[in-house]
């Protein structure tokens, strides 16, 4: 199944720039090294955002958790970064209870990374 509401994804700039691409974030700094190795930059987080949107558009979503807060989905795919290098990536999205738009929770290297 495709991600419900996949045409209306919400990617918060703080999530991409200040978390996934930040070398100083307590948790995100480990992910930043991975995304930067693909050529993504904290100076141009919109490229990572558009590539994550494109990844979701062509991939299957797996419902991983459902609780009072909403439904979490996992979408896996391949990112080709600005450097031309590509890697498998896992993205996690949540559709909050009472809403119908998926919001990016996190992204990280897929299997084999």
N, CA, C and O of each residue as an XYZ file, in Angstrom:
452
protein
N       0.831     -1.173      0.000
C       0.000      0.000      0.000
C       0.879      1.241      0.000
O       1.977      1.238      0.557
N       0.392      2.285     -0.621
C       1.128      3.545     -0.582
C       0.786      4.280      0.716
O      -0.207      3.966      1.374
N       1.603      5.241      1.070
C       1.397      5.999      2.298
C       0.109      6.812      2.190
O      -0.015      7.637      1.285
N      -0.862      6.599      3.097
C      -2.092      7.393      3.051
C      -1.760      8.884      3.141
O      -0.959      9.298      3.979
N      -2.369      9.671      2.289
C      -2.109     11.105      2.289
C      -0.746     11.471      1.744
O      -0.262     12.580      1.970
N      -0.122     10.549      1.026
C       1.237     10.756      0.536
C       1.417     11.958     -0.366
O       2.541     12.420     -0.563
N       0.339     12.466     -0.912
C       0.431     13.656     -1.749
C       0.469     14.943     -0.938
O       0.629     16.026     -1.501
N       0.325     14.835      0.373
C       0.273     16.015      1.247
C       1.270     15.881      2.405
O       0.923     16.152      3.555
N       2.469     15.476      2.115
C       3.486     15.253      3.142
C       3.880     16.550      3.843
O       3.933     17.612      3.222
N       4.155     16.451      5.135
C       4.649     17.585      5.909
C       6.070     17.258      6.355
O       6.305     16.313      7.110
N       7.008     18.061      5.870
C       8.413     17.936      6.276
C       8.807     19.262      6.908
O       8.946     20.273      6.220
N       8.983     19.248      8.196
C       9.345     20.441      8.951
C      10.822     20.753      8.701
O      11.676     19.879      8.846
N      11.120     21.998      8.327
C      12.497     22.394      8.044
C      13.396     22.144      9.254
O      14.560     21.778      9.095
N      12.872     22.336     10.442
C      13.677     22.073     11.643
C      14.051     20.591     11.724
O      15.118     20.250     12.234
N      13.191     19.723     11.232
C      13.466     18.278     11.269
C      14.620     17.943     10.324
O      15.513     17.175     10.680
N      14.602     18.518      9.123
C      15.658     18.184      8.173
C      16.949     18.929      8.469
O      18.014     18.315      8.539
N      16.872     20.226      8.643
C      18.082     21.037      8.832
C      18.698     20.866     10.218
O      19.906     20.671     10.348
N      17.855     20.940     11.257
C      18.363     20.981     12.628
C      18.452     19.616     13.306
O      18.915     19.512     14.442
N      18.007     18.571     12.608
C      18.049     17.218     13.174
C      18.818     16.280     12.246
O      19.892     15.796     12.603
N      18.275     16.022     11.062
C      18.899     15.039     10.168
C      20.238     15.500      9.599
O      21.100     14.671      9.306
N      20.423     16.805      9.440
C      21.657     17.306      8.833
C      22.587     18.009      9.832
O      23.644     18.510      9.447
N      22.205     18.045     11.086
C      22.983     18.762     12.094
C      24.073     17.889     12.709
O      23.802     16.801     13.217
N      25.289     18.375     12.657
C      26.402     17.655     13.284
C      26.464     17.884     14.788
O      27.289     17.274     15.469
N      25.597     18.764     15.325
C      25.632     19.059     16.757
C      24.416     18.532     17.515
O      24.406     18.548     18.746
N      23.387     18.064     16.797
C      22.201     17.542     17.487
C      22.585     16.260     18.231
O      23.276     15.412     17.668
N      22.146     16.103     19.500
C      22.547     14.936     20.301
C      22.239     13.579     19.650
O      22.995     12.624     19.832
N      21.151     13.487     18.905
C      20.797     12.234     18.235
C      21.038     12.329     16.736
O      21.591     11.410     16.132
N      20.628     13.427     16.142
C      20.723     13.603     14.696
C      22.129     13.631     14.149
O      22.339     13.342     12.971
N      23.114     13.978     14.993
C      24.482     14.088     14.471
C      24.979     12.778     13.872
O      25.813     12.793     12.967
N      24.488     11.665     14.352
C      24.894     10.375     13.794
C      24.277     10.166     12.414
O      24.888      9.549     11.542
N      23.078     10.676     12.222
C      22.410     10.586     10.920
C      23.010     11.593      9.943
O      23.083     11.337      8.741
N      23.435     12.728     10.466
C      23.997     13.783      9.611
C      25.193     13.277      8.819
O      25.334     13.605      7.641
N      26.047     12.495      9.437
C      27.208     11.959      8.721
C      26.776     11.127      7.524
O      27.383     11.208      6.457
N      25.734     10.329      7.697
C      25.211      9.509      6.601
C      24.676     10.384      5.478
O      25.067     10.216      4.323
N      23.778     11.323      5.808
C      23.171     12.154      4.764
C      24.202     13.065      4.100
O      24.123     13.310      2.896
N      25.154     13.563      4.859
C      26.193     14.395      4.274
C      27.089     13.584      3.342
O      27.615     14.121      2.367
N      27.268     12.298      3.632
C      28.079     11.446      2.744
C      27.425     11.285      1.377
O      28.093     10.948      0.400
N      26.126     11.525      1.309
C      25.403     11.468      0.033
C      25.398     12.824     -0.670
O      24.899     12.951     -1.788
N      25.955     13.830     -0.008
C      26.056     15.153     -0.613
C      25.034     16.161     -0.133
O      24.996     17.285     -0.632
N      24.202     15.781      0.830
C      23.215     16.727      1.362
C      23.916     17.703      2.296
O      24.928     17.374      2.914
N      23.361     18.912      2.389
C      24.004     19.966      3.173
C      22.996     20.699      4.050
O      21.839     20.881      3.672
N      23.447     21.109      5.207
C      22.635     21.912      6.109
C      22.303     23.260      5.457
O      21.332     23.909      5.846
N      23.095     23.681      4.479
C      22.856     24.944      3.779
C      21.762     24.836      2.723
O      21.247     25.853      2.258
N      21.402     23.604      2.338
C      20.357     23.396      1.333
C      19.469     22.208      1.726
O      19.409     21.215      1.001
N      18.781     22.306      2.870
C      17.964     21.181      3.336
C      16.790     20.852      2.416
O      16.242     19.751      2.472
N      16.408     21.802      1.577
C      15.279     21.567      0.671
C      15.552     20.429     -0.312
O      14.615     19.780     -0.776
N      16.820     20.180     -0.635
C      17.135     19.067     -1.538
C      16.821     17.738     -0.861
O      16.243     16.850     -1.487
N      17.195     17.588      0.413
C      16.863     16.361      1.145
C      15.350     16.223      1.256
O      14.816     15.127      1.086
N      14.666     17.304      1.534
C      13.206     17.271      1.651
C      12.554     16.806      0.351
O      11.674     15.945      0.377
N      12.969     17.355     -0.767
C      12.364     16.957     -2.041
C      12.703     15.516     -2.395
O      11.869     14.806     -2.959
N      13.912     15.076     -2.072
C      14.281     13.687     -2.360
C      13.509     12.709     -1.469
O      13.152     11.621     -1.920
N      13.250     13.079     -0.216
C      12.430     12.224      0.661
C      10.993     12.158      0.161
O      10.360     11.105      0.230
N      10.479     13.267     -0.337
C       9.124     13.267     -0.909
C       9.055     12.358     -2.128
O       8.102     11.595     -2.287
N      10.053     12.439     -2.976
C      10.101     11.598     -4.179
C      10.190     10.118     -3.797
O       9.546      9.275     -4.422
N      10.984      9.803     -2.775
C      11.121      8.426     -2.307
C       9.758      7.872     -1.887
O       9.403      6.752     -2.254
N       9.002      8.649     -1.126
C       7.687      8.196     -0.641
C       6.720      7.989     -1.797
O       5.896      7.075     -1.767
N       6.819      8.829     -2.810
C       5.901      8.739     -3.940
C       5.981      7.430     -4.700
O       4.997      7.003     -5.305
N       7.131      6.790     -4.677
C       7.281      5.569     -5.445
C       7.481      4.316     -4.620
O       7.910      3.294     -5.156
N       7.184      4.362     -3.337
C       7.472      3.218     -2.460
C       6.227      2.763     -1.701
O       5.231      3.478     -1.602
N       6.325      1.564     -1.179
C       5.252      0.998     -0.368
C       5.424      1.407      1.092
O       6.544      1.524      1.589
N       4.307      1.621      1.764
C       4.327      1.983      3.192
C       3.856      0.787      4.006
O       2.962      0.045      3.599
N       4.471      0.623      5.149
C       4.117     -0.456      6.064
C       3.651      0.160      7.378
O       4.400      0.907      8.009
N       2.430     -0.140      7.796
C       1.930      0.341      9.081
C       2.704     -0.370     10.178
O       2.675     -1.597     10.269
N       3.404      0.406     11.017
C       4.257     -0.175     12.052
C       3.663     -0.074     13.449
O       3.943     -0.913     14.305
N       2.841      0.951     13.687
C       2.311      1.159     15.033
C       1.044      2.001     14.941
O       0.951      2.931     14.140
N       0.086      1.657     15.768
C      -1.126      2.461     15.874
C      -1.465      2.585     17.349
O      -1.572      1.587     18.061
N      -1.634      3.839     17.805
C      -1.966      4.065     19.204
C      -2.823      5.329     19.310
O      -3.298      5.844     18.298
N      -3.018      5.822     20.520
C      -3.877      6.987     20.739
C      -3.347      8.244     20.048
O      -4.118      9.162     19.769
N      -2.044      8.298     19.768
C      -1.453      9.471     19.123
C      -1.633      9.466     17.611
O      -1.652     10.523     16.980
N      -1.763      8.291     17.037
C      -1.909      8.198     15.589
C      -1.338      6.905     15.047
O      -1.160      5.928     15.774
N      -1.047      6.919     13.728
C      -0.505      5.743     13.045
C       0.865      6.069     12.473
O       1.039      7.072     11.781
N       1.848      5.201     12.772
C       3.201      5.365     12.249
C       3.419      4.391     11.102
O       3.071      3.213     11.184
N       4.001      4.913     10.036
C       4.297      4.122      8.856
C       5.791      4.171      8.568
O       6.466      5.162      8.848
N       6.286      3.085      8.005
C       7.670      3.010      7.558
C       7.666      2.915      6.042
O       6.925      2.125      5.455
N       8.498      3.726      5.422
C       8.666      3.689      3.969
C      10.158      3.569      3.697
O      10.954      4.378      4.172
N      10.529      2.549      2.928
C      11.931      2.309      2.580
C      12.136      2.591      1.098
O      11.236      2.416      0.277
N      13.333      3.028      0.788
C      13.651      3.270     -0.612
C      15.096      3.674     -0.766
O      15.872      3.653      0.189
N      15.445      4.043     -1.983
C      16.806      4.435     -2.310
C      16.854      5.931     -2.578
O      16.071      6.459     -3.368
N      17.777      6.602     -1.914
C      18.033      8.019     -2.176
C      19.278      8.126     -3.037
O      20.281      7.455     -2.792
N      19.201      8.977     -4.043
C      20.399      9.349     -4.796
C      20.678     10.795     -4.423
O      19.936     11.704     -4.795
N      21.754     10.990     -3.686
C      22.074     12.315     -3.179
C      22.685     13.221     -4.229
O      22.960     12.781     -5.345
N      22.899     14.475     -3.887
C      23.506     15.440     -4.799
C      24.881     15.016     -5.311
O      25.301     15.442     -6.386
N      25.579     14.184     -4.550
C      26.899     13.709     -4.971
C      26.811     12.627     -6.046
O      27.817     12.268     -6.658
N      25.595     12.107     -6.272
C      25.423     11.001     -7.207
C      25.455      9.650     -6.512
O      25.027      8.648     -7.085
N      25.954      9.612     -5.296
C      25.988      8.380     -4.518
C      24.563      8.039     -4.081
O      23.755      8.930     -3.819
N      24.267      6.757     -4.005
C      22.944      6.345     -3.549
C      23.051      5.366     -2.399
O      24.052      4.670     -2.231
N      21.967      5.335     -1.598
C      21.938      4.453     -0.430
C      20.498      4.160     -0.062
O      19.584      4.933     -0.347
N      20.329      3.018      0.580
C      19.011      2.645      1.091
C      18.697      3.464      2.342
O      19.562      3.688      3.189
N      17.443      3.904      2.439
C      17.011      4.759      3.538
C      15.670      4.259      4.067
O      14.824      3.787      3.309
N      15.495      4.372      5.373
C      14.213      4.096      6.020
C      13.668      5.440      6.485
O      14.361      6.206      7.154
N      12.411      5.717      6.122
C      11.748      6.912      6.627
C      10.570      6.482      7.487
O       9.940      5.456      7.231
N      10.279      7.280      8.510
C       9.154      7.006      9.399
C       8.251      8.232      9.369
O       8.710      9.366      9.501
N       6.954      7.979      9.194
C       5.955      9.033      9.092
C       4.847      8.761     10.099
O       4.550      7.608     10.410
N       4.239      9.824     10.606
C       3.097      9.663     11.502
C       1.926     10.466     10.955
O       2.077     11.594     10.487
N       0.763      9.849     11.030
C      -0.488     10.558     10.782
C      -1.142     10.673     12.146
O      -1.643      9.691     12.693
N      -1.132     11.882     12.688
C      -1.652     12.108     14.028
C      -3.153     11.840     14.087
O      -3.864     12.045     13.104
N      -3.624     11.389     15.227
C      -5.053     11.125     15.421
C      -5.835     12.386     15.074
O      -5.488     13.483     15.514
N      -6.879     12.224     14.292
C      -7.716     13.347     13.892
C      -7.205     14.099     12.678
O      -7.847     15.047     12.226
N      -6.050     13.690     12.138
C      -5.480     14.328     10.951
C      -5.404     13.325      9.806
O      -5.619     12.129     10.003
N      -5.101     13.816      8.620
C      -4.964     12.921      7.474
C      -3.714     13.216      6.650
O      -3.625     12.831      5.484
N      -2.745     13.908      7.268
C      -1.498     14.211      6.565
C      -0.316     13.543      7.268
O      -0.202     13.610      8.492
N       0.547     12.909      6.510
C       1.735     12.282      7.095
C       2.812     13.318      7.394
O       3.093     14.196      6.577
N       3.409     13.203      8.577
C       4.489     14.088      9.002
C       5.752     13.251      9.187
O       5.709     12.158      9.752
N       6.869     13.776      8.707
C       8.139     13.075      8.860
C       8.529     13.003     10.328
O       8.564     14.020     11.020
N       8.820     11.803     10.798
C       9.316     11.597     12.158
C      10.838     11.501     12.132
O      11.524     12.186     12.891
N      11.359     10.647     11.253
C      12.799     10.466     11.156
C      13.147      9.755      9.857
O      12.274      9.256      9.147
N      14.435      9.722      9.566
C      14.983      8.961      8.452
C      16.363      8.497      8.878
O      17.056      9.181      9.631
N      16.756      7.326      8.387
C      18.058      6.778      8.774
C      18.493      5.750      7.744
O      17.688      5.314      6.920
N      19.769      5.357      7.787
C      20.273      4.393      6.798
C      19.492      3.088      6.858
O      19.116      2.617      7.931
N      19.256      2.516      5.682
C      18.567      1.232      5.600
C      19.532      0.091      5.816
O      20.699      0.303      6.147
N      19.042     -1.124      5.626
C      19.853     -2.331      5.849
C      21.117     -2.292      5.002
O      21.116     -1.828      3.861
N      22.167     -2.782      5.581
C      23.422     -2.870      4.861
C      24.280     -1.631      4.972
O      25.380     -1.591      4.421
N      23.794     -0.608      5.679
C      24.592      0.625      5.816
C      25.459      0.528      7.036
O      26.209      1.457      7.336
